[in-house]
Each structure stands twice: as C-alpha cells, then as structure tokens.
Amino acid sequence: MGFINLERLPFEGMSYELHGDKNGAPLSAYIVNAPPRKGPPLHTHPYVETIFMVEGRALVTIGDDTREAKAGDIAIVPANTPHRFVNCGDSILRQIDVHASPHFIQTNL
C-alpha cells in the first residue's frame, strides 16, 4: 500500500492519470479538470468505466443516451459502449473516471 499526491501524477490534456499497473492497483483513473465546453472525443474501452461527478455539470453520452450530470451523480459505462462527456457549465468540471483495468485502453471513434 502506498500514498500518492495528486500533483505527482502525470497530467495529460485535462486530467491527472493514475496508472494502476505502475502503482500496484488493479484499476486506473482519470482525475478530470475540464474547462467549459471541453471533453474527450466519442470513444470506447474494453472494460467498465465508472464516472463520479465531483463538481460542475457535463453532458454525458453513453450509447444512445445523453443526459446532463451534476455533482453527486454517477455514470456507469458498460464495456465497449461508445461514450463521451462535455463540460456544459461555466466553471471547471471535476470528475473521477475509474477504469476497471490496471492500464488505459481507449479507442477513439
């Protein structure tokens, strides 16, 4: 068991990245800090992703379903399902995206 400070994680694009395989964990996570109107392209993963909305608002698309999510909401994305989010608020969107894999596997569509 160990401790990691968020600021010691790699930061790519709009997220800190916790790589499970590099930290002895069976999962990985993006700690998202997305500015307004930003988000990843439509994509899939071959495993489940669970999104915990911490602060702000986002339009979240999972398959054919698009909903506005806010702090306190949780979205569960089944494996191989196209999904994305876009910050639809006026402030930073903070969320934690937990990937059920020790390393990230993403296919942009």
ABEGO torsion letter per residue (X at the ends): XBBBBAAABBBBGABBBBBAAAAGBABBBBBBBBBBGBEBBBBBBABBBBBBBABEBBBBBBEABBBBBBBGBBBBBBBGBBBBBBBABABBBBBBBBBBBABBBBBBX
